[in-house]
Amino acid sequence: MTDAEPYVPDTTEISRLASAVRSCRGCGLYRDATQAVFGAGPEDASVVVVGEQPGDVEDREGEPFVGPAGHLLDEALGEAGIDRGSVYLTNAVKHFKFTRPERGKRRIHQKPGRTEIVACRPWLLAELAATGPEVVVFLGATAAQALLGSRFRVTKERGRVLDLPDGITAHAAKFVATVHPSSVLRAPDRDAAYRDFLADLRVVAAV
């Protein structure tokens, strides 16, 4: 199985990693995506937020969390009391996976497969090594399972402060899992879903 490891430079400089990811061929998603979308934020981030993959807007603009879900996340971070300037945003998978309806132009998000998630894991590990955060926030099952294994259940563990496994960051760090903000946007009761999401982020703020 191929993965991204051969494409990840031995560095803790985010700028070098972001440049190298453009040439990644660790899985087949690069063929259809517009570009790789790397993380963004301070190299000394105290909080790293990990989503699933870039969406349609992110794929076109080359920045993470700039679409509707990203705007909701920014709102919730501010309301939770988390300094947006201290947050590094990224995704478990760096290329947009999508399908197109027959005769349609709209690109519809498609969940990345386990093979693609595992293939992209070296990039996420490199970002965490470079930033050394105090807490990692996983948005949704794909993000959490990328580092914690396929048995991890966000529905069971969301909003709890837990220890990251050894060896992922240079020092002991915590993590909190919650839902992806896109699920809040799709929820039948959006207000209730947002309140629950905000409660999880307030747990992060208290760490």
BELLINDA-V230230 format. One line per field, one symbol per residue. psi: psi as a letter, one per 20 degrees, with the letter a starting at -180 (. if undefined). A space follows every 50 residues. Layout:
psi = ???
//
This chain:
psi = pqaigiioqnqjohhhghghhhjpkirihhhhqgrqorrpaqikphpppp afrqagghhhijqqljaghhhhggghgghikpohijpppaqhpiqpprrp qpjqhppppppqrhghghhihhgghhghhhhlrhqpopnrggggihhiqi ipohhhiqjqorpqqqihrirpqrqpqarqhhhghiqgnhgghgggghhg hhgghi.
//
